[in-house]
Amino acid sequence: MILRRRRDDDLDRCVEALRLVHHADRYPMKWPRDPRAWLSRADAAWVAEDEAGRIVGHVAVREGRPAELCRLFVVPEARRSPGSTGRALVDQVRAWAAERGCGLTLEVVDEHRSAAIAFYEATGWRHTHTTTADWTGPDGEPVRLRHYEG
């Protein structure tokens, strides 16, 4: 696996990887009208590529104090593989934040038996509180968000 900064010419392949994740996991909960723009709303982003050059993972960060990890996804076929794509992407953002001397936060949809929640908690993120999002789910239902520090 190769981990590197995302380039503008990666966005179409990132959208295709995101589509695979959305079909498997409903992430994002609502498919964005413009997925390229949705992925681009970040100050820095990285991709993971497999040996064939396919994008198999993505993570972004929004600058701030603390910074926010966002847009993390790994295609189903690359999960639980040696070298943990998801863990490598999170470690990249942690290194980025450490270089800048800032902490990290993230928000995760609060779903029962969520693989995302299990992943973040297993990688050392600490749940701080839960809120109701200012947006709704696909059927108009309120969405609860778990907030983490990492």
C-alpha positions in Angstrom: 0.0 0.0 0.0 1.2 3.5 -0.8 0.0 6.4 1.3 0.3 9.9 -0.3 -1.2 13.3 -0.5 -4.4 13.5 -2.5 -4.1 15.3 -5.8 -6.9 17.0 -7.7 -6.6 14.4 -10.5 -7.4 11.7 -7.9 -10.9 13.0 -7.2 -12.8 10.9 -9.8 -11.1 7.7 -8.5 -11.9 8.8 -4.9 -15.5 9.2 -5.8 -15.6 5.7 -7.3 -14.1 4.3 -4.1 -16.6 6.3 -2.0 -19.4 4.9 -4.1 -18.3 1.3 -3.2 -18.2 2.3 0.5 -21.7 4.0 0.3 -23.2 0.8 -1.2 -21.6 -1.4 1.4 -22.0 0.8 4.5 -24.3 3.8 3.8 -21.3 6.2 4.2 -21.9 8.9 3.7 -25.4 8.5 5.0 -26.8 10.6 2.2 -25.0 10.5 -1.2 -23.8 14.1 -1.9 -25.1 16.0 -4.8 -21.6 16.7 -5.8 -19.3 14.1 -4.3 -16.1 15.7 -5.7 -17.0 18.9 -3.8 -17.9 16.9 -0.7 -14.5 15.3 -0.7 -12.8 18.6 -1.4 -14.0 20.4 1.7 -10.8 19.9 3.6 -7.5 21.6 4.2 -5.4 18.5 3.5 -6.2 14.9 2.3 -4.4 11.6 1.7 -5.2 8.5 -0.3 -4.1 4.9 0.0 -3.4 3.1 -3.2 -3.0 -0.7 -3.6 -0.2 -2.3 -5.6 -2.3 -1.9 -8.8 -2.7 1.8 -8.3 -6.3 1.7 -7.2 -7.4 4.1 -4.5 -8.6 1.9 -1.6 -8.8 4.5 1.1 -9.1 8.2 1.8 -8.9 10.6 4.8 -9.0 14.4 5.1 -8.5 17.0 7.8 -9.9 20.4 8.4 -7.5 22.8 10.1 -8.4 24.3 13.5 -7.6 24.1 17.1 -8.3 21.2 17.4 -8.2 20.0 13.8 -11.0 17.7 12.6 -10.4 14.3 11.0 -13.0 13.7 8.3 -13.9 11.8 5.1 -12.2 8.6 6.2 -13.2 5.6 4.2 -11.7 2.3 3.1 -13.2 0.2 0.3 -14.5 -3.1 1.6 -11.9 -5.3 -0.2 -9.1 -3.4 1.6 -10.4 -3.7 5.1 -8.7 -5.9 7.7 -5.8 -6.4 5.4 -2.2 -6.6 6.7 -1.0 -3.1 7.3 -4.5 -1.8 8.1 -5.4 0.8 5.6 -7.7 2.6 8.0 -5.1 2.7 10.8 -2.4 4.0 8.4 -4.7 6.8 7.3 -5.5 7.8 10.8 -1.8 7.7 11.8 -1.1 10.0 8.9 -3.6 12.6 10.2 -2.2 12.2 13.7 1.3 12.9 12.4 0.1 15.9 10.5 -1.6 17.3 13.6 1.5 16.6 15.8 3.6 18.6 13.4 1.3 21.5 13.9 1.0 21.1 17.7 -2.8 20.7 17.5 -5.2 18.1 18.8 -7.7 16.2 16.8 -11.5 15.6 16.9 -14.0 13.7 14.8 -17.7 13.1 14.6 -19.3 9.7 13.9 -22.9 8.9 13.3 -24.2 7.1 16.4 -25.5 3.8 15.1 -26.0 0.6 17.0 -23.1 -1.8 16.3 -21.3 0.7 14.1 -18.1 -0.6 12.6 -16.8 3.0 12.5 -17.4 3.5 16.2 -15.6 0.2 17.0 -12.7 1.2 14.8 -12.2 4.6 16.3 -12.5 3.3 19.9 -10.0 0.5 19.1 -7.5 3.0 17.7 -7.5 5.1 20.8 -10.1 7.8 20.2 -12.0 8.9 23.3 -15.7 9.6 23.2 -16.5 13.0 24.7 -20.2 13.6 24.1 -23.1 13.0 21.8 -25.2 15.7 20.0 -28.0 15.9 17.4 -26.7 16.9 14.0 -28.0 20.0 12.2 -28.8 17.8 9.2 -31.1 14.8 8.9 -30.8 11.3 7.6 -32.1 10.0 4.3 -35.7 9.7 5.6 -35.7 13.0 7.4 -34.9 11.5 10.8 -32.7 13.2 13.3 -29.1 12.0 13.3 -27.1 11.6 16.5 -23.3 12.3 16.3 -20.7 10.9 18.7 -17.8 13.3 19.2 -14.3 12.0 19.8 -10.8 13.4 20.7 -7.8 11.6 19.5 
